[in-house]
């Protein structure tokens, strides 16, 4: 049979026609599927905008808070977010907020429908927090990215409004800084009673530094400043720094140089990634290296290693070396100035040193009037003279602890029967018998 005779016969075969038809239909469907996939890809590329926010990014927390406050009521699949709030009466209430749970959600924002997909990877965790790695992907129709700018700006404003009037504390956690506890209410700087002119001197110096960045840049001077507050314990060094942060609306990054996991490299990294508008606080700087030397002498022979501490040279290079960062405020405190190495407190590392000493007559007067605002100034002067006559100076903490015994009885606070110098330990002021009214 020739080819010209075979083809017409094959075409008349019903089985071949059916098979050829199925192949054609299958090919057509495959082409259609590929075309739809290509068309969807092109549609997403040119007609949709996608934003991915990972849990590592700061805006991730802001976005979740925004979803809790604004959009969680639009979805039926929720995760709970529990917070505690303490009232002035001392009662603590639990508050339950909801956020869209992992999965796909559709929300409407400013007349635009958004597809929000929250993914949680149980196999991967954030090294800083130890929490599972999460990603939120937002998709909107159109090519307008302004909707995401508006959303993130609104989320940021909402988050910062909750911290308004409060001081945020940070501690090192892995390679980053992590918020410690809940934000604290700003402490008025006037509530920390220091000697005359001390508070104003430090505050004016800090403000002059903050608002004169260009001056430093024009003269090639590193834009950073270090402060050292020294004096006896209980005189208000840490309290003043907390109040100063509230006055400047700054946060506080607390660095413990005695941390066994802290090394020179990690210290340098933490200094470079400290949150903007924050004070880096190094408390009891004199004790960090003395304790460290003792540990190096003994070591940990059972474990077979020595502690991995920050070295003194590492701290000096971090404060004022090649790797030191700028736009930085560092405050150090110590009870023993004479124990500090001169290399640590030289200009460039410590630019301003201020003693915070035991209570002066002026401080005694101010503290008395702060506790008893209804009393006269002459009464406060009498109280200060009574304390001063003991020939012994007391710390602000000691005076405050004494006045706390007479919250509602100002007369008893300076009654002749109050003995100031007969306490055996000489560490506190004590009332030995009932005071006459």
LINTAJO-V473908 format. One record per pair of residues at least 24 apart in sequence whose C-alpha atoms are under 8 Angstrom apart, sorted by sequence separation. I is the first residue (numbers start at 1). J is the second residue. If there is no record, write none. Layout:
I,J  I,J
//
This chain:
76,100  77,101  114,138  115,139  251,275  361,385  412,436  75,100  114,139  115,140  253,278  255,280  257,282  412,437  72,98  114,140  251,277  252,278  253,279  254,280  255,281  256,282  402,428  411,437  72,99  113,140  114,141  250,277  251,278  252,279  253,280  254,281  255,282  256,283  316,343  361,388  401,428  402,429  72,100  112,140  113,141  249,277  250,278  251,279  252,280  253,281  254,282  255,283  257,285  316,344  320,348  386,414  401,429  402,430  68,97  112,141  250,279  252,281  320,349  392,421  398,427  68,98  75,105  258,288  319,349  383,413  390,420  398,428  399,429  68,99  75,106  257,288  258,289  383,414  390,421  398,429  67,99  68,100  75,107  371,403  382,414  67,100  74,107  245,278  258,291  316,349  360,393  367,400  387,420  65,99  245,279  258,292  359,393  64,99  358,393  359,394  364,399  368,403  375,410  71,107  358,394  359,395  371,407  358,395  359,396  357,395  358,396  372,410  203,244  194,236  193,236  267,310  129,173  192,236  128,173  263,308  264,309  128,174  262,308  263,309  264,310  127,174  128,175  192,239  260,307  261,308  262,309  263,310  264,311  271,318  285,332  128,176  192,240  260,308  261,309  262,310  263,311  267,315  280,328  282,330  284,332  285,333  286,334  129,178  260,309  279,328  280,329  281,330  282,331  283,332  284,333  285,334  286,335  128,178  259,309  264,314  268,318  278,328  279,329  280,330  281,331  282,332  283,333  284,334  286,336  189,240  192,243  258,309  264,315  267,318  278,329  279,330  280,331  281,332  282,333  283,334  284,335  286,337  257,309  272,324  279,331  257,310  271,324  272,325  286,339  189,243  271,325  286,340  187,242  188,243  189,244  268,323  187,243  268,324  186,243  189,246  188,246  189,247  187,246  188,247  186,246  187,247  186,247  56,126  167,242  60,136  177,253  55,133  167,245  54,133  55,134  167,246  54,134  55,135  166,246  54,135  165,246  170,251  53,135  54,136  167,249  168,250  169,251  170,252  171,253  172,254  52,135  53,136  166,249  167,250  168,251  169,252  170,253  171,254  172,255  52,136  53,137  165,249  167,251  168,252  169,253  170,254  171,255  52,137  167,252  169,254  51,137  52,138  50,137  51,138  50,138  51,139  66,154  50,139  63,152  66,155  49,139  50,140  62,152  65,155  241,331  48,139  49,140  175,266  48,140  49,141  63,155  66,158  48,141  49,142  59,152  62,155  63,156  65,158  66,159  177,270  47,141  48,142  49,143  62,156  65,159  175,269  176,270  47,142  48,143  49,144  175,270  238,333  46,142  47,143  49,145  59,155  62,158  177,273  237,333  46,143  51,148  59,156  62,159  176,273  177,274  172,270  176,274  177,275  224,325  224,326  229,331  233,335  223,326  224,327  225,328  226,329  227,330  228,331  229,332  230,333  231,334  232,335  222,326  223,327  224,328  225,329  226,330  227,331  228,332  229,333  230,334  231,335  232,336  223,328  224,329  225,330  226,331  227,332  228,333  229,334  230,335  231,336  226,332  228,334  230,336  231,337  230,337  228,345  237,356  236,356  235,356  226,348  228,350  235,357  225,348  226,349  227,350  230,353  235,358  225,349  226,350  227,351  228,352  229,353  230,354  231,355  232,356  235,359  225,350  226,351  227,352  228,353  229,354  230,355  231,356  232,357  225,351  226,352  227,353  228,354  229,355  230,356  231,357  232,358  227,354  229,356  230,357  231,358  198,354  235,395  236,396  195,356  234,395  235,396  236,397  194,356  233,395  234,396  235,397  232,395  234,397  195,359  234,398  194,359  195,360  196,362  195,362  196,363  195,363  194,363  193,363  193,366  193,367
//
